[in-house]
């Protein structure tokens, strides 16, 4: 019996905490909206030049490194050769090595 009462007590307490958190999060969102700088959250149409500039940016893969070759065909939809796959694999490994080096530099400080 005491275990059941303890479980019910914990469940009620958890529910009260969740309800309190929900009310606080709504208040925090409203406060952020009220204190936002003017113009934030507004939407405007892009000009033709801005849209063309965005469309010129080539798509990126999740594994694309800073060293990736701009002419790689894997992300363009063209037929892929073994050479392209080899280049992409090298890019992925080089990106991994670069990330590890950056991480080690940051952690050694």
Phi and psi restraints in degrees (range 20) as a CNS / XPLOR table:
assign (resid 1 and name C) (resid 2 and name N)
       (resid 2 and name CA) (resid 2 and name C) 1.0 -62.2 20.0 2
assign (resid 2 and name N) (resid 2 and name CA)
       (resid 2 and name C) (resid 3 and name N) 1.0 -33.2 20.0 2
assign (resid 2 and name C) (resid 3 and name N)
       (resid 3 and name CA) (resid 3 and name C) 1.0 -66.1 20.0 2
assign (resid 3 and name N) (resid 3 and name CA)
       (resid 3 and name C) (resid 4 and name N) 1.0 -38.3 20.0 2
assign (resid 3 and name C) (resid 4 and name N)
       (resid 4 and name CA) (resid 4 and name C) 1.0 -67.1 20.0 2
assign (resid 4 and name N) (resid 4 and name CA)
       (resid 4 and name C) (resid 5 and name N) 1.0 -43.2 20.0 2
assign (resid 4 and name C) (resid 5 and name N)
       (resid 5 and name CA) (resid 5 and name C) 1.0 -63.1 20.0 2
assign (resid 5 and name N) (resid 5 and name CA)
       (resid 5 and name C) (resid 6 and name N) 1.0 -39.3 20.0 2
assign (resid 5 and name C) (resid 6 and name N)
       (resid 6 and name CA) (resid 6 and name C) 1.0 -63.2 20.0 2
assign (resid 6 and name N) (resid 6 and name CA)
       (resid 6 and name C) (resid 7 and name N) 1.0 -45.0 20.0 2
assign (resid 6 and name C) (resid 7 and name N)
       (resid 7 and name CA) (resid 7 and name C) 1.0 -62.7 20.0 2
assign (resid 7 and name N) (resid 7 and name CA)
       (resid 7 and name C) (resid 8 and name N) 1.0 -42.8 20.0 2
assign (resid 7 and name C) (resid 8 and name N)
       (resid 8 and name CA) (resid 8 and name C) 1.0 -64.9 20.0 2
assign (resid 8 and name N) (resid 8 and name CA)
       (resid 8 and name C) (resid 9 and name N) 1.0 -41.8 20.0 2
assign (resid 8 and name C) (resid 9 and name N)
       (resid 9 and name CA) (resid 9 and name C) 1.0 -62.0 20.0 2
assign (resid 9 and name N) (resid 9 and name CA)
       (resid 9 and name C) (resid 10 and name N) 1.0 -43.2 20.0 2
assign (resid 9 and name C) (resid 10 and name N)
       (resid 10 and name CA) (resid 10 and name C) 1.0 -64.5 20.0 2
assign (resid 10 and name N) (resid 10 and name CA)
       (resid 10 and name C) (resid 11 and name N) 1.0 -41.7 20.0 2
assign (resid 10 and name C) (resid 11 and name N)
       (resid 11 and name CA) (resid 11 and name C) 1.0 -64.3 20.0 2
assign (resid 11 and name N) (resid 11 and name CA)
       (resid 11 and name C) (resid 12 and name N) 1.0 -42.5 20.0 2
assign (resid 11 and name C) (resid 12 and name N)
       (resid 12 and name CA) (resid 12 and name C) 1.0 -65.2 20.0 2
assign (resid 12 and name N) (resid 12 and name CA)
       (resid 12 and name C) (resid 13 and name N) 1.0 -43.2 20.0 2
assign (resid 12 and name C) (resid 13 and name N)
       (resid 13 and name CA) (resid 13 and name C) 1.0 -62.3 20.0 2
assign (resid 13 and name N) (resid 13 and name CA)
       (resid 13 and name C) (resid 14 and name N) 1.0 -43.6 20.0 2
assign (resid 13 and name C) (resid 14 and name N)
       (resid 14 and name CA) (resid 14 and name C) 1.0 -62.4 20.0 2
assign (resid 14 and name N) (resid 14 and name CA)
       (resid 14 and name C) (resid 15 and name N) 1.0 -41.2 20.0 2
assign (resid 14 and name C) (resid 15 and name N)
       (resid 15 and name CA) (resid 15 and name C) 1.0 -63.4 20.0 2
assign (resid 15 and name N) (resid 15 and name CA)
       (resid 15 and name C) (resid 16 and name N) 1.0 -41.4 20.0 2
assign (resid 15 and name C) (resid 16 and name N)
       (resid 16 and name CA) (resid 16 and name C) 1.0 -63.4 20.0 2
assign (resid 16 and name N) (resid 16 and name CA)
       (resid 16 and name C) (resid 17 and name N) 1.0 -41.1 20.0 2
assign (resid 16 and name C) (resid 17 and name N)
       (resid 17 and name CA) (resid 17 and name C) 1.0 -63.0 20.0 2
assign (resid 17 and name N) (resid 17 and name CA)
       (resid 17 and name C) (resid 18 and name N) 1.0 -41.2 20.0 2
assign (resid 17 and name C) (resid 18 and name N)
       (resid 18 and name CA) (resid 18 and name C) 1.0 -64.4 20.0 2
assign (resid 18 and name N) (resid 18 and name CA)
       (resid 18 and name C) (resid 19 and name N) 1.0 -40.6 20.0 2
assign (resid 18 and name C) (resid 19 and name N)
       (resid 19 and name CA) (resid 19 and name C) 1.0 -64.9 20.0 2
assign (resid 19 and name N) (resid 19 and name CA)
       (resid 19 and name C) (resid 20 and name N) 1.0 -40.8 20.0 2
assign (resid 19 and name C) (resid 20 and name N)
       (resid 20 and name CA) (resid 20 and name C) 1.0 -64.5 20.0 2
assign (resid 20 and name N) (resid 20 and name CA)
       (resid 20 and name C) (resid 21 and name N) 1.0 -43.3 20.0 2
assign (resid 20 and name C) (resid 21 and name N)
       (resid 21 and name CA) (resid 21 and name C) 1.0 -63.3 20.0 2
assign (resid 21 and name N) (resid 21 and name CA)
       (resid 21 and name C) (resid 22 and name N) 1.0 -41.2 20.0 2
assign (resid 21 and name C) (resid 22 and name N)
       (resid 22 and name CA) (resid 22 and name C) 1.0 -61.0 20.0 2
assign (resid 22 and name N) (resid 22 and name CA)
       (resid 22 and name C) (resid 23 and name N) 1.0 -42.3 20.0 2
assign (resid 22 and name C) (resid 23 and name N)
       (resid 23 and name CA) (resid 23 and name C) 1.0 -68.3 20.0 2
assign (resid 23 and name N) (resid 23 and name CA)
       (resid 23 and name C) (resid 24 and name N) 1.0 -37.5 20.0 2
assign (resid 23 and name C) (resid 24 and name N)
       (resid 24 and name CA) (resid 24 and name C) 1.0 -68.9 20.0 2
assign (resid 24 and name N) (resid 24 and name CA)
       (resid 24 and name C) (resid 25 and name N) 1.0 -38.5 20.0 2
assign (resid 24 and name C) (resid 25 and name N)
       (resid 25 and name CA) (resid 25 and name C) 1.0 -66.7 20.0 2
assign (resid 25 and name N) (resid 25 and name CA)
       (resid 25 and name C) (resid 26 and name N) 1.0 -37.5 20.0 2
assign (resid 25 and name C) (resid 26 and name N)
       (resid 26 and name CA) (resid 26 and name C) 1.0 -65.0 20.0 2
assign (resid 26 and name N) (resid 26 and name CA)
       (resid 26 and name C) (resid 27 and name N) 1.0 -42.3 20.0 2
assign (resid 26 and name C) (resid 27 and name N)
       (resid 27 and name CA) (resid 27 and name C) 1.0 -62.8 20.0 2
assign (resid 27 and name N) (resid 27 and name CA)
       (resid 27 and name C) (resid 28 and name N) 1.0 -40.2 20.0 2
assign (resid 27 and name C) (resid 28 and name N)
       (resid 28 and name CA) (resid 28 and name C) 1.0 -65.5 20.0 2
assign (resid 28 and name N) (resid 28 and name CA)
       (resid 28 and name C) (resid 29 and name N) 1.0 -40.7 20.0 2
assign (resid 28 and name C) (resid 29 and name N)
       (resid 29 and name CA) (resid 29 and name C) 1.0 -63.1 20.0 2
assign (resid 29 and name N) (resid 29 and name CA)
       (resid 29 and name C) (resid 30 and name N) 1.0 -45.4 20.0 2
assign (resid 29 and name C) (resid 30 and name N)
       (resid 30 and name CA) (resid 30 and name C) 1.0 -62.7 20.0 2
assign (resid 30 and name N) (resid 30 and name CA)
       (resid 30 and name C) (resid 31 and name N) 1.0 -38.5 20.0 2
assign (resid 30 and name C) (resid 31 and name N)
       (resid 31 and name CA) (resid 31 and name C) 1.0 -66.7 20.0 2
assign (resid 31 and name N) (resid 31 and name CA)
       (resid 31 and name C) (resid 32 and name N) 1.0 -41.1 20.0 2
assign (resid 31 and name C) (resid 32 and name N)
       (resid 32 and name CA) (resid 32 and name C) 1.0 -63.5 20.0 2
assign (resid 32 and name N) (resid 32 and name CA)
       (resid 32 and name C) (resid 33 and name N) 1.0 -40.4 20.0 2
assign (resid 32 and name C) (resid 33 and name N)
       (resid 33 and name CA) (resid 33 and name C) 1.0 -65.0 20.0 2
assign (resid 33 and name N) (resid 33 and name CA)
       (resid 33 and name C) (resid 34 and name N) 1.0 -42.5 20.0 2
assign (resid 33 and name C) (resid 34 and name N)
       (resid 34 and name CA) (resid 34 and name C) 1.0 -65.9 20.0 2
assign (resid 34 and name N) (resid 34 and name CA)
       (resid 34 and name C) (resid 35 and name N) 1.0 -38.0 20.0 2
assign (resid 34 and name C) (resid 35 and name N)
       (resid 35 and name CA) (resid 35 and name C) 1.0 -91.5 20.0 2
assign (resid 35 and name N) (resid 35 and name CA)
       (resid 35 and name C) (resid 36 and name N) 1.0 5.1 20.0 2
assign (resid 35 and name C) (resid 36 and name N)
       (resid 36 and name CA) (resid 36 and name C) 1.0 -68.5 20.0 2
assign (resid 36 and name N) (resid 36 and name CA)
       (resid 36 and name C) (resid 37 and name N) 1.0 145.2 20.0 2
assign (resid 36 and name C) (resid 37 and name N)
       (resid 37 and name CA) (resid 37 and name C) 1.0 -64.5 20.0 2
assign (resid 37 and name N) (resid 37 and name CA)
       (resid 37 and name C) (resid 38 and name N) 1.0 152.0 20.0 2
assign (resid 37 and name C) (resid 38 and name N)
       (resid 38 and name CA) (resid 38 and name C) 1.0 -61.7 20.0 2
assign (resid 38 and name N) (resid 38 and name CA)
       (resid 38 and name C) (resid 39 and name N) 1.0 139.6 20.0 2
assign (resid 38 and name C) (resid 39 and name N)
       (resid 39 and name CA) (resid 39 and name C) 1.0 93.6 20.0 2
assign (resid 39 and name N) (resid 39 and name CA)
       (resid 39 and name C) (resid 40 and name N) 1.0 -17.8 20.0 2
assign (resid 39 and name C) (resid 40 and name N)
       (resid 40 and name CA) (resid 40 and name C) 1.0 -73.3 20.0 2
assign (resid 40 and name N) (resid 40 and name CA)
       (resid 40 and name C) (resid 41 and name N) 1.0 134.9 20.0 2
assign (resid 40 and name C) (resid 41 and name N)
       (resid 41 and name CA) (resid 41 and name C) 1.0 88.3 20.0 2
assign (resid 41 and name N) (resid 41 and name CA)
       (resid 41 and name C) (resid 42 and name N) 1.0 1.9 20.0 2
assign (resid 41 and name C) (resid 42 and name N)
       (resid 42 and name CA) (resid 42 and name C) 1.0 -90.6 20.0 2
assign (resid 42 and name N) (resid 42 and name CA)
       (resid 42 and name C) (resid 43 and name N) 1.0 154.6 20.0 2
assign (resid 42 and name C) (resid 43 and name N)
       (resid 43 and name CA) (resid 43 and name C) 1.0 -117.6 20.0 2
assign (resid 43 and name N) (resid 43 and name CA)
       (resid 43 and name C) (resid 44 and name N) 1.0 138.9 20.0 2
assign (resid 43 and name C) (resid 44 and name N)
       (resid 44 and name CA) (resid 44 and name C) 1.0 -133.9 20.0 2
assign (resid 44 and name N) (resid 44 and name CA)
       (resid 44 and name C) (resid 45 and name N) 1.0 157.2 20.0 2
assign (resid 44 and name C) (resid 45 and name N)
       (resid 45 and name CA) (resid 45 and name C) 1.0 -76.5 20.0 2
assign (resid 45 and name N) (resid 45 and name CA)
       (resid 45 and name C) (resid 46 and name N) 1.0 142.1 20.0 2
assign (resid 45 and name C) (resid 46 and name N)
       (resid 46 and name CA) (resid 46 and name C) 1.0 -79.8 20.0 2
assign (resid 46 and name N) (resid 46 and name CA)
       (resid 46 and name C) (resid 47 and name N) 1.0 146.8 20.0 2
assign (resid 46 and name C) (resid 47 and name N)
       (resid 47 and name CA) (resid 47 and name C) 1.0 -75.8 20.0 2
assign (resid 47 and name N) (resid 47 and name CA)
       (resid 47 and name C) (resid 48 and name N) 1.0 165.8 20.0 2
assign (resid 47 and name C) (resid 48 and name N)
       (resid 48 and name CA) (resid 48 and name C) 1.0 -59.6 20.0 2
assign (resid 48 and name N) (resid 48 and name CA)
       (resid 48 and name C) (resid 49 and name N) 1.0 -40.2 20.0 2
assign (resid 48 and name C) (resid 49 and name N)
       (resid 49 and name CA) (resid 49 and name C) 1.0 -65.5 20.0 2
assign (resid 49 and name N) (resid 49 and name CA)
       (resid 49 and name C) (resid 50 and name N) 1.0 -43.3 20.0 2
assign (resid 49 and name C) (resid 50 and name N)
       (resid 50 and name CA) (resid 50 and name C) 1.0 -63.2 20.0 2
assign (resid 50 and name N) (resid 50 and name CA)
       (resid 50 and name C) (resid 51 and name N) 1.0 -41.0 20.0 2
assign (resid 50 and name C) (resid 51 and name N)
       (resid 51 and name CA) (resid 51 and name C) 1.0 -65.1 20.0 2
assign (resid 51 and name N) (resid 51 and name CA)
       (resid 51 and name C) (resid 52 and name N) 1.0 -43.5 20.0 2
assign (resid 51 and name C) (resid 52 and name N)
       (resid 52 and name CA) (resid 52 and name C) 1.0 -63.6 20.0 2
assign (resid 52 and name N) (resid 52 and name CA)
       (resid 52 and name C) (resid 53 and name N) 1.0 -37.5 20.0 2
assign (resid 52 and name C) (resid 53 and name N)
       (resid 53 and name CA) (resid 53 and name C) 1.0 -64.0 20.0 2
assign (resid 53 and name N) (resid 53 and name CA)
       (resid 53 and name C) (resid 54 and name N) 1.0 -40.7 20.0 2
assign (resid 53 and name C) (resid 54 and name N)
       (resid 54 and name CA) (resid 54 and name C) 1.0 -67.4 20.0 2
assign (resid 54 and name N) (resid 54 and name CA)
       (resid 54 and name C) (resid 55 and name N) 1.0 -39.7 20.0 2
assign (resid 54 and name C) (resid 55 and name N)
       (resid 55 and name CA) (resid 55 and name C) 1.0 -68.5 20.0 2
assign (resid 55 and name N) (resid 55 and name CA)
       (resid 55 and name C) (resid 56 and name N) 1.0 -24.9 20.0 2
assign (resid 55 and name C) (resid 56 and name N)
       (resid 56 and name CA) (resid 56 and name C) 1.0 -72.9 20.0 2
assign (resid 56 and name N) (resid 56 and name CA)
       (resid 56 and name C) (resid 57 and name N) 1.0 -22.5 20.0 2
assign (resid 56 and name C) (resid 57 and name N)
       (resid 57 and name CA) (resid 57 and name C) 1.0 -68.8 20.0 2
assign (resid 57 and name N) (resid 57 and name CA)
       (resid 57 and name C) (resid 58 and name N) 1.0 127.2 20.0 2
assign (resid 57 and name C) (resid 58 and name N)
       (resid 58 and name CA) (resid 58 and name C) 1.0 -76.0 20.0 2
assign (resid 58 and name N) (resid 58 and name CA)
       (resid 58 and name C) (resid 59 and name N) 1.0 149.7 20.0 2
assign (resid 58 and name C) (resid 59 and name N)
       (resid 59 and name CA) (resid 59 and name C) 1.0 -64.4 20.0 2
assign (resid 59 and name N) (resid 59 and name CA)
       (resid 59 and name C) (resid 60 and name N) 1.0 151.9 20.0 2
assign (resid 59 and name C) (resid 60 and name N)
       (resid 60 and name CA) (resid 60 and name C) 1.0 -115.3 20.0 2
assign (resid 60 and name N) (resid 60 and name CA)
       (resid 60 and name C) (resid 61 and name N) 1.0 147.9 20.0 2
assign (resid 60 and name C) (resid 61 and name N)
       (resid 61 and name CA) (resid 61 and name C) 1.0 -93.9 20.0 2
assign (resid 61 and name N) (resid 61 and name CA)
       (resid 61 and name C) (resid 62 and name N) 1.0 160.5 20.0 2
assign (resid 61 and name C) (resid 62 and name N)
       (resid 62 and name CA) (resid 62 and name C) 1.0 -61.7 20.0 2
assign (resid 62 and name N) (resid 62 and name CA)
       (resid 62 and name C) (resid 63 and name N) 1.0 -25.7 20.0 2
assign (resid 62 and name C) (resid 63 and name N)
       (resid 63 and name CA) (resid 63 and name C) 1.0 -102.0 20.0 2
assign (resid 63 and name N) (resid 63 and name CA)
       (resid 63 and name C) (resid 64 and name N) 1.0 10.1 20.0 2
assign (resid 63 and name C) (resid 64 and name N)
       (resid 64 and name CA) (resid 64 and name C) 1.0 -70.2 20.0 2
assign (resid 64 and name N) (resid 64 and name CA)
       (resid 64 and name C) (resid 65 and name N) 1.0 133.8 20.0 2
assign (resid 64 and name C) (resid 65 and name N)
       (resid 65 and name CA) (resid 65 and name C) 1.0 -97.5 20.0 2
assign (resid 65 and name N) (resid 65 and name CA)
       (resid 65 and name C) (resid 66 and name N) 1.0 173.0 20.0 2
assign (resid 65 and name C) (resid 66 and name N)
       (resid 66 and name CA) (resid 66 and name C) 1.0 -67.0 20.0 2
assign (resid 66 and name N) (resid 66 and name CA)
       (resid 66 and name C) (resid 67 and name N) 1.0 -20.5 20.0 2
assign (resid 66 and name C) (resid 67 and name N)
       (resid 67 and name CA) (resid 67 and name C) 1.0 -95.2 20.0 2
assign (resid 67 and name N) (resid 67 and name CA)
       (resid 67 and name C) (resid 68 and name N) 1.0 4.5 20.0 2
assign (resid 67 and name C) (resid 68 and name N)
       (resid 68 and name CA) (resid 68 and name C) 1.0 -61.1 20.0 2
assign (resid 68 and name N) (resid 68 and name CA)
       (resid 68 and name C) (resid 69 and name N) 1.0 146.1 20.0 2
assign (resid 68 and name C) (resid 69 and name N)
       (resid 69 and name CA) (resid 69 and name C) 1.0 -80.3 20.0 2
assign (resid 69 and name N) (resid 69 and name CA)
       (resid 69 and name C) (resid 70 and name N) 1.0 129.5 20.0 2
assign (resid 69 and name C) (resid 70 and name N)
       (resid 70 and name CA) (resid 70 and name C) 1.0 -66.9 20.0 2
assign (resid 70 and name N) (resid 70 and name CA)
       (resid 70 and name C) (resid 71 and name N) 1.0 -19.4 20.0 2
assign (resid 70 and name C) (resid 71 and name N)
       (resid 71 and name CA) (resid 71 and name C) 1.0 -94.5 20.0 2
assign (resid 71 and name N) (resid 71 and name CA)
       (resid 71 and name C) (resid 72 and name N) 1.0 7.3 20.0 2
assign (resid 71 and name C) (resid 72 and name N)
       (resid 72 and name CA) (resid 72 and name C) 1.0 -63.0 20.0 2
assign (resid 72 and name N) (resid 72 and name CA)
       (resid 72 and name C) (resid 73 and name N) 1.0 136.8 20.0 2
assign (resid 72 and name C) (resid 73 and name N)
       (resid 73 and name CA) (resid 73 and name C) 1.0 -91.1 20.0 2
assign (resid 73 and name N) (resid 73 and name CA)
       (resid 73 and name C) (resid 74 and name N) 1.0 -7.5 20.0 2
assign (resid 73 and name C) (resid 74 and name N)
       (resid 74 and name CA) (resid 74 and name C) 1.0 -60.2 20.0 2
assign (resid 74 and name N) (resid 74 and name CA)
       (resid 74 and name C) (resid 75 and name N) 1.0 -36.2 20.0 2
assign (resid 74 and name C) (resid 75 and name N)
       (resid 75 and name CA) (resid 75 and name C) 1.0 -98.7 20.0 2
assign (resid 75 and name N) (resid 75 and name CA)
       (resid 75 and name C) (resid 76 and name N) 1.0 6.3 20.0 2
assign (resid 75 and name C) (resid 76 and name N)
       (resid 76 and name CA) (resid 76 and name C) 1.0 -103.6 20.0 2
assign (resid 76 and name N) (resid 76 and name CA)
       (resid 76 and name C) (resid 77 and name N) 1.0 -9.5 20.0 2
assign (resid 76 and name C) (resid 77 and name N)
       (resid 77 and name CA) (resid 77 and name C) 1.0 87.1 20.0 2
assign (resid 77 and name N) (resid 77 and name CA)
       (resid 77 and name C) (resid 78 and name N) 1.0 -0.2 20.0 2
assign (resid 77 and name C) (resid 78 and name N)
       (resid 78 and name CA) (resid 78 and name C) 1.0 -78.3 20.0 2
assign (resid 78 and name N) (resid 78 and name CA)
       (resid 78 and name C) (resid 79 and name N) 1.0 164.7 20.0 2
assign (resid 78 and name C) (resid 79 and name N)
       (resid 79 and name CA) (resid 79 and name C) 1.0 -58.3 20.0 2
assign (resid 79 and name N) (resid 79 and name CA)
       (resid 79 and name C) (resid 80 and name N) 1.0 139.6 20.0 2
assign (resid 79 and name C) (resid 80 and name N)
       (resid 80 and name CA) (resid 80 and name C) 1.0 -105.1 20.0 2
assign (resid 80 and name N) (resid 80 and name CA)
       (resid 80 and name C) (resid 81 and name N) 1.0 134.4 20.0 2
assign (resid 80 and name C) (resid 81 and name N)
       (resid 81 and name CA) (resid 81 and name C) 1.0 -104.1 20.0 2
assign (resid 81 and name N) (resid 81 and name CA)
       (resid 81 and name C) (resid 82 and name N) 1.0 171.2 20.0 2
assign (resid 81 and name C) (resid 82 and name N)
       (resid 82 and name CA) (resid 82 and name C) 1.0 -61.6 20.0 2
assign (resid 82 and name N) (resid 82 and name CA)
       (resid 82 and name C) (resid 83 and name N) 1.0 -34.4 20.0 2
assign (resid 82 and name C) (resid 83 and name N)
       (resid 83 and name CA) (resid 83 and name C) 1.0 -62.9 20.0 2
assign (resid 83 and name N) (resid 83 and name CA)
       (resid 83 and name C) (resid 84 and name N) 1.0 -40.1 20.0 2
assign (resid 83 and name C) (resid 84 and name N)
       (resid 84 and name CA) (resid 84 and name C) 1.0 -64.4 20.0 2
assign (resid 84 and name N) (resid 84 and name CA)
       (resid 84 and name C) (resid 85 and name N) 1.0 -42.6 20.0 2
assign (resid 84 and name C) (resid 85 and name N)
       (resid 85 and name CA) (resid 85 and name C) 1.0 -64.4 20.0 2
assign (resid 85 and name N) (resid 85 and name CA)
       (resid 85 and name C) (resid 86 and name N) 1.0 -40.1 20.0 2
assign (resid 85 and name C) (resid 86 and name N)
       (resid 86 and name CA) (resid 86 and name C) 1.0 -62.7 20.0 2
assign (resid 86 and name N) (resid 86 and name CA)
       (resid 86 and name C) (resid 87 and name N) 1.0 -44.9 20.0 2
assign (resid 86 and name C) (resid 87 and name N)
       (resid 87 and name CA) (resid 87 and name C) 1.0 -61.1 20.0 2
assign (resid 87 and name N) (resid 87 and name CA)
       (resid 87 and name C) (resid 88 and name N) 1.0 -43.0 20.0 2
assign (resid 87 and name C) (resid 88 and name N)
       (resid 88 and name CA) (resid 88 and name C) 1.0 -64.6 20.0 2
assign (resid 88 and name N) (resid 88 and name CA)
       (resid 88 and name C) (resid 89 and name N) 1.0 -41.0 20.0 2
assign (resid 88 and name C) (resid 89 and name N)
       (resid 89 and name CA) (resid 89 and name C) 1.0 -63.3 20.0 2
assign (resid 89 and name N) (resid 89 and name CA)
       (resid 89 and name C) (resid 90 and name N) 1.0 -42.4 20.0 2
assign (resid 89 and name C) (resid 90 and name N)
       (resid 90 and name CA) (resid 90 and name C) 1.0 -62.1 20.0 2
assign (resid 90 and name N) (resid 90 and name CA)
       (resid 90 and name C) (resid 91 and name N) 1.0 -41.5 20.0 2
assign (resid 90 and name C) (resid 91 and name N)
       (resid 91 and name CA) (resid 91 and name C) 1.0 -60.0 20.0 2
assign (resid 91 and name N) (resid 91 and name CA)
       (resid 91 and name C) (resid 92 and name N) 1.0 -42.6 20.0 2
assign (resid 91 and name C) (resid 92 and name N)
       (resid 92 and name CA) (resid 92 and name C) 1.0 -64.4 20.0 2
assign (resid 92 and name N) (resid 92 and name CA)
       (resid 92 and name C) (resid 93 and name N) 1.0 -45.7 20.0 2
assign (resid 92 and name C) (resid 93 and name N)
       (resid 93 and name CA) (resid 93 and name C) 1.0 -66.4 20.0 2
assign (resid 93 and name N) (resid 93 and name CA)
       (resid 93 and name C) (resid 94 and name N) 1.0 -40.4 20.0 2
assign (resid 93 and name C) (resid 94 and name N)
       (resid 94 and name CA) (resid 94 and name C) 1.0 -64.7 20.0 2
assign (resid 94 and name N) (resid 94 and name CA)
       (resid 94 and name C) (resid 95 and name N) 1.0 -37.2 20.0 2
assign (resid 94 and name C) (resid 95 and name N)
       (resid 95 and name CA) (resid 95 and name C) 1.0 -64.4 20.0 2
assign (resid 95 and name N) (resid 95 and name CA)
       (resid 95 and name C) (resid 96 and name N) 1.0 -41.3 20.0 2
assign (resid 95 and name C) (resid 96 and name N)
       (resid 96 and name CA) (resid 96 and name C) 1.0 -62.7 20.0 2
assign (resid 96 and name N) (resid 96 and name CA)
       (resid 96 and name C) (resid 97 and name N) 1.0 -44.2 20.0 2
assign (resid 96 and name C) (resid 97 and name N)
       (resid 97 and name CA) (resid 97 and name C) 1.0 -63.8 20.0 2
assign (resid 97 and name N) (resid 97 and name CA)
       (resid 97 and name C) (resid 98 and name N) 1.0 -43.1 20.0 2
assign (resid 97 and name C) (resid 98 and name N)
       (resid 98 and name CA) (resid 98 and name C) 1.0 -62.2 20.0 2
assign (resid 98 and name N) (resid 98 and name CA)
       (resid 98 and name C) (resid 99 and name N) 1.0 -42.2 20.0 2
assign (resid 98 and name C) (resid 99 and name N)
       (resid 99 and name CA) (resid 99 and name C) 1.0 -64.4 20.0 2
assign (resid 99 and name N) (resid 99 and name CA)
       (resid 99 and name C) (resid 100 and name N) 1.0 -40.8 20.0 2
assign (resid 99 and name C) (resid 100 and name N)
       (resid 100 and name CA) (resid 100 and name C) 1.0 -64.0 20.0 2
assign (resid 100 and name N) (resid 100 and name CA)
       (resid 100 and name C) (resid 101 and name N) 1.0 -43.2 20.0 2
assign (resid 100 and name C) (resid 101 and name N)
       (resid 101 and name CA) (resid 101 and name C) 1.0 -61.2 20.0 2
assign (resid 101 and name N) (resid 101 and name CA)
       (resid 101 and name C) (resid 102 and name N) 1.0 -44.6 20.0 2
assign (resid 101 and name C) (resid 102 and name N)
       (resid 102 and name CA) (resid 102 and name C) 1.0 -61.9 20.0 2
assign (resid 102 and name N) (resid 102 and name CA)
       (resid 102 and name C) (resid 103 and name N) 1.0 -42.4 20.0 2
assign (resid 102 and name C) (resid 103 and name N)
       (resid 103 and name CA) (resid 103 and name C) 1.0 -63.5 20.0 2
assign (resid 103 and name N) (resid 103 and name CA)
       (resid 103 and name C) (resid 104 and name N) 1.0 -42.1 20.0 2
assign (resid 103 and name C) (resid 104 and name N)
       (resid 104 and name CA) (resid 104 and name C) 1.0 -65.9 20.0 2
assign (resid 104 and name N) (resid 104 and name CA)
       (resid 104 and name C) (resid 105 and name N) 1.0 -39.2 20.0 2
assign (resid 104 and name C) (resid 105 and name N)
       (resid 105 and name CA) (resid 105 and name C) 1.0 -62.0 20.0 2
assign (resid 105 and name N) (resid 105 and name CA)
       (resid 105 and name C) (resid 106 and name N) 1.0 -43.7 20.0 2
assign (resid 105 and name C) (resid 106 and name N)
       (resid 106 and name CA) (resid 106 and name C) 1.0 -67.7 20.0 2
assign (resid 106 and name N) (resid 106 and name CA)
       (resid 106 and name C) (resid 107 and name N) 1.0 -37.9 20.0 2
assign (resid 106 and name C) (resid 107 and name N)
       (resid 107 and name CA) (resid 107 and name C) 1.0 -78.0 20.0 2
assign (resid 107 and name N) (resid 107 and name CA)
       (resid 107 and name C) (resid 108 and name N) 1.0 -22.3 20.0 2
assign (resid 107 and name C) (resid 108 and name N)
       (resid 108 and name CA) (resid 108 and name C) 1.0 -80.1 20.0 2
assign (resid 108 and name N) (resid 108 and name CA)
       (resid 108 and name C) (resid 109 and name N) 1.0 -11.5 20.0 2
